[in-house]
Structures are given as C-alpha cells and as structure tokens.
Amino acid sequence: MTTTTFDTLKFAAEEVAALKKENRFIKPRVLESAQAPVSVIDGKKVVNLTSNNYLALADNPKVKKAAIEAIEKYGIGSAAVRTIIGTMSIHKELEEKFAAFKHSEASILFQSGFTSNVAVCQSLMSSEADLLISDELNHASIIDGARLAKSPRKIYRHKDIKHLTEILESPEARKARRKMVVTDGVFSMDGDIANLDEVVAVSHKYGAFVMVDDAHASGVIGKEGRGTVSHFNLDGQVEIQIGTLSKAFAAVGGYAATTQDLRDYLGSVARPFLFSSSQPPSVAASCLAVLDILLTEPEYLKRLWDNTNFFKEEMKKAGFDTGSSVTPITPVMIGDMDKARALSAKLFDEGVFALPLGFPTVPKGRERLRTIVTAGHTLKDLEFAVEKFKKAGKELGII
Ligand SMILES: *Cc1c(COP(=O)(O)O)cnc(C)c1O
C-alpha cells in the first residue's frame, strides 16, 4: 500500500472526524450478490428491505438476456456523448417506447435521474427573469438543478397548495418570464404522493408549467406503473415527467417525457446530454425489457402492492410509527440517529437489512429506518422481517 500523505490535504482527516462526531460519516454496507429480496450483504444472507428494486427485476432472466444480447450486437459502450456519435438506434427505440408509456409526444434519455433533473432545471430556468417553484421535500437533484439554474427559486411548504398559490400570486411570479412548478411524484423519504391534481390546477391557473419527478413512482403507481400522472388521470396535462431507470427499472438512466419541441430543445442545450456520454446499449436494452414486462405481465405490480399492504399493516399493528406513506416506501420513524442505528444493527444481526437515515437526507428529529418491500419478497420473508422488527423494537424500547 502506498502511504503518501499530503500536508495540503490534512483538512480531509479533520472533516472526517467532524462528520463522525456529528454521526454523519457514511460507511456503506457491501452487496455481494445480485440486488435480490434476500441478498448477501457483508457476508451475511439477509432479507433486503433497502433497495429500490421495486419489481424485483434487477436479476430477472428476461431482462438479463436482453442486456446480454445488446452487448453482443452493440458492444459495451457508446464511447461518445449523444450529440457526437453516442446516439444508438436502441436509445431512439427506448425514447420512443418511453414516450408512449408516459402518453407524451416525445422523451429524452439522460444518464440518471439526477442528471435529468439538473438538465431540465438548468436548461429551462435559464434567465433571472424565470422562477422555479419547488416543494420543500423535493429530491436533492432538484435542489442542485435549481442551484445551477439562473432563475431565482421559491420553496413552498410540503404539499401546501395554499402556500404554492401565495407564491404564484406574488408580484415576483406575476412578472416572471417563465414559471416552473416542480414536485416529486412520490416523495422518496416519506413515501407520500404529491397532490399533483391540485398542483397542476393552480399552476395552470397562474400560467406556470409543471415538472413531476417520478423516480419512485414510475413502475410503481398508476396504470401499468405509468406513474403519478396516470395515478391522477392527468394524461395530457403535465408538461414534463422526469424519472429514473435505476429504481423499478433496475438499471440506470433517466428521462424527461414531454412535447416534441421541448425534447428537441433539450437535445440541443441540456448540458448533461451534450457533455456526458450516453447510456450503454445493454442498459437501454434492459430498460426496454422492463417496459415490456410492465405492459404484459401485471403480476409484478400486483405482488408489489400485495406485499406493501401486508407489510405496512403488520408494522402498524406492531405499534411502529410508519409516517404518512401510502406507497411501498415504509419509513419506520425513530427520531434519533443513535437509536435508528442501533435498531438497524440489531436487525442486521437477526438477518434483516433496513438502512437508518439521518440528516441531511432527512431533517433532524425525523431520523428513521426506511424500508422498501419489493414484488420479489415472499410472505415468509416479510413475516420474518416483521418478527425481527418487533423483537428489536421491544429491546430498544421503540414499541
Ligand atoms: C433516486 C432519485 C433520483 C435520482 O435518480 P438516479 O437515477 O439514481 O440518479 C431523482 N429524484 C428522486 C425523487 C429520486 O428518488
């Protein structure tokens, strides 16, 4: 091992020490198997309640086969950004099929959900005369997108339509060149769903357009997993649908589904599209395979929701506070990081993995374990997990 140290980087050790003191130092556990309902993590077989692999398709044979075939046909990577020569026919096919899935005119692919948010916020909020209006609990990538935008931004209280209306009625909003209201579809830490119908109605009333981030909603809610717009029957009424291909789609990538004009505009100006290479063809192929499964095999979505309902009920019955979730994300509220960590550690020893989350991922005082069940968990897996939660919860005085 090299042991080079640099006096000039001494601050890093101090920063790490400070993080440790604040309970913010992160040392991820390591997955040694596929991302599966029962996974091998840090050498131990555990019921995995922590991944976003909602439909349990991360190691699905059909999806893997599609990826392998695409490697055979197209090779492993595009070795270029989309606008140079990184646009492959399989990217075009995925964009077309995704637009159809979202009932929109067109879609554009990005490298991730994160870069999709950054791309759209930065490209559309390009002047100080614009105004970006965002729910306070929106994802970090929307916050960073807003930071890269030239426009000012206003934050409304979580799902508070009255507050959103006040902002839209403000002189600053009235004189704005463009106004974009941004909300997560499903909020990633609490598992509640945006009141998108009301957000759309009030936004349109005041001449704003809407962008919804469906990272935790695509493949999860709405007809055939089409997302929040479908969930609220708002087809044709939401200007921009963003999402990720890394959660229910189990691969990696992101998209914006929108009008053809806006798609064309983003394809010429969005910086992640212009300056970062395109999705590997095997990844696009696996996303196409997942789309096909969503449209033809409804049992995955059904199992996801059956499991969700069962787990939530059992956890509530056991006396845990599961917050405001109505989706497969079930937070187990603890309110203290040391306790959340202790619960997670006990559960891991007993064969269940549920990650503790604290500041800055969630606000201080709202520390929790976040669980996500998948379509792949068996009833036995979930019963086992609930039993272990009960045992550890009692030992720690949480229930
Ligand atoms: C996970 C997530 C993202 C980021 O998606 P990636 O594809 O992992 O970059 C963006 N928005 C929300 C709401 C998310 O939950």
The ligand as a MOL file (V3000), in Angstrom:
LIG
                    3D

  0  0  0     0  0            999 V3000
M  V30 BEGIN CTAB
M  V30 COUNTS 15 15 0 0 0
M  V30 BEGIN ATOM
M  V30 1 C -33.4130 8.4400 -6.7200 0
M  V30 2 C -33.9870 9.7280 -7.1200 0
M  V30 3 C -33.4000 10.4930 -8.1260 0
M  V30 4 C -32.0740 10.1290 -8.7170 0
M  V30 5 O -32.1790 9.0960 -9.6370 0
M  V30 6 P -30.8310 8.3840 -10.1370 0
M  V30 7 O -31.2290 7.7480 -11.3980 0
M  V30 8 O -30.4350 7.4190 -9.0740 0
M  V30 9 O -29.8230 9.4530 -10.3300 0
M  V30 10 C -34.0320 11.6500 -8.5230 0
M  V30 11 N -35.1930 12.0440 -7.9660 0
M  V30 12 C -35.7760 11.3320 -6.9750 0
M  V30 13 C -37.0660 11.8110 -6.4000 0
M  V30 14 C -35.1810 10.1630 -6.5210 0
M  V30 15 O -35.7550 9.4750 -5.5480 0
M  V30 END ATOM
M  V30 BEGIN BOND
M  V30 1 1 1 2
M  V30 2 1 2 3
M  V30 3 2 2 14
M  V30 4 1 3 4
M  V30 5 2 3 10
M  V30 6 1 4 5
M  V30 7 1 5 6
M  V30 8 2 6 7
M  V30 9 1 6 8
M  V30 10 1 6 9
M  V30 11 1 10 11
M  V30 12 2 11 12
M  V30 13 1 12 13
M  V30 14 1 12 14
M  V30 15 1 14 15
M  V30 END BOND
M  V30 END CTAB
M  END
